[in-house]
Amino acid sequence: MDVDPAWLPPALFRAVGSRRTLVRGVGELVDTVHGEVATACQRFGGSLARGPRDGSCDLVLDLSASGLGDEDFTLSRDGRTTMVTASGGRGLLYGLFHVVRLGEAAFGGARARETHRPALALRMLDHWDNVAVHPVMGQVERGYAGGSLFWKDGRARPEYGRVRAYARLLAACGINAVAVNNVNVHDTEAHLLTDRVGEVALLAAEFRRYGIRVHLSVTFAAPTVLGGLPSADPLDAAVRAWWAGAVRDVYEVIPDFGGFVVKADSEGRPGPFAYGRSHADGANMLAAALAPYGGTVHWRAFVYDHRQDWRDRTTDRARAAYDHFVPLDGEFAPNAVLQVKHGPMDFQVREPVSPLIGAMPRTRLGVELQATQEYTGQQRHVCWLGPMWSQVLRFRPEGEAGAAVGELARGGLVAVSNVGDDPFWTGHPLAQANLYTCGRLAWQPDAEPRDVLGEWIGLTFPDAPKRLVDGLHAVLDGSWRTYEKYTAPLGVGFMVQPGHHYGPGVDGYEYSPWGTYHFADRDGVGVDRSRATGTGYAAQYAQPWAEVYESPRTCPDELLLFFHHVPYGHVLHGGSTVIQHIYDTHFEGVAEAEEARRVWAGLTGLVDPARHARVAERYEEQLHSAREWRDQVNAYFFRKSGVPDGRGRRIY
Ligand code: GCU
């Protein structure tokens, strides 16, 4: 199979490709714009000129406007000619893709001048790709879409056609940065920074054509493992000089290199703690090496004790990022971004927003999402995450009068990629919607997620009949909540099989060192994170949230078990008891998945057969897994509590 065109099928270019277009300006990205329009014209019979205006074109793409940022563009139409202007090549490219998205609508009537600009300057995907196959994690850590696009069995892939197609898709949804290797930097991958940087440079050349800068994940121990130094102490002059030299060499071959991503003192990775230094010391050392070239260090805040004793109730993993980093506010260099997972734990189907976001006003925060569905069905289940991400981005840590997360993410929005060498890119063809949604929400964090989904549907399935559009909305719109219903209840999280994290394992992590517990016993379930009687996590929030989360009386139902340990008979705001809610949602979730499978089956003939079959096959697995979740979770809580289902359904 050829590369799946995803949200850029050729038919989409008809409106542009059948008209007369003029492209003005010079530069690599202008060449890309020119190439895109030329291909479209070849296909649809339009014409393309380059140079001064000849007065007779339908579309002008003009790189000349002043006063716009590099990524901004304007769009206007005087009734005869549609005009896109930009000051930078990226802006021109985004302007072209905007016109492509509009299709015929870009060429009808007059249109007053609109200025488009991304809300966030950095819109990034992190690939957790290993160069060498890792004995446990494989080629792509938490990858559910086949192998890596970039690496295979220890080497760079020899051909870059797919990388180019990928870069094009990313640019078309607004992504402008990519990290090409796993945050867990193993031995082989460490060398991408030094003797194997040439392979990264080849990737960077492909991404550059589409305005995307490449970043590398690096190991904090690089000076010792690569440079042979006795220490990696960030305040040691020899260590600093080593980094400065390494960075200089990278920029020699990748002049627009984006910078580093660093996972330090996290899940066993090396970091500054070994030298008695702070995370600001560590990040600032790398920031200093990158600063002369305009690079950025993305320092991850995912720092917690992963060797905790489950008997110890005083340690709360949810508290960790805040406890580690808030005291360092104001100490990070301007080109250091503190990259924070959106929730305090680890990409669960439901978590509160991390209390770190909003608590470090003098630090550039980047917010990290996970497009790869590690805990949300691993691209075997349909789970469109747009509504969850939108809720996070619209959350206001200081209440209604304060800024939203989407505004506080001054360091950008980063998503862990869900793509691999799978013919459909994402394993589950419908998981492409998650990737697209990441890009568009990073461009406009307050966008209505359902509109973004509508856009994705319109682009991926051009000229779709209403029945198909409705069907796609029916299976995708509510899929996140459906997934939530048949998995871990009321924000309690996890309950997955250890290690690979797929499928139910209610006590999978209950007696483990990872800090992810639900504390179910015969009387109740949930984690007391209140200030009054629990771990004090709720008090990490500003008001009004600290108070809202403090008491089960005010805590939102969907987060109840994240914040409180309650008896099974506790009555939710929604009116039912916790135990009855668990039973009801698990039956409902499976019923909703069954209904989605039925809707999908009814779309045969409206979707190309290979895509339809792939989704249909995944629905079989989703159903099998959802029933397993329902029956295991319900049986577990029935056996613990002894409380029968109020509606008399079968519980094992
Ligand atoms: C999760 C995930 C790991 C990953 C880690 C991280 O714990 O399971 O595979 O390395 O997050 O974000 O660093």
Boltz pocket constraint, residues with backbone or C-beta under 6 A from the ligand:
constraints:
  - pocket:
      binder: B
      contacts: [[A, 141], [A, 142], [A, 183], [A, 184], [A, 263], [A, 302], [A, 346], [A, 374]]
      max_distance: 6.0
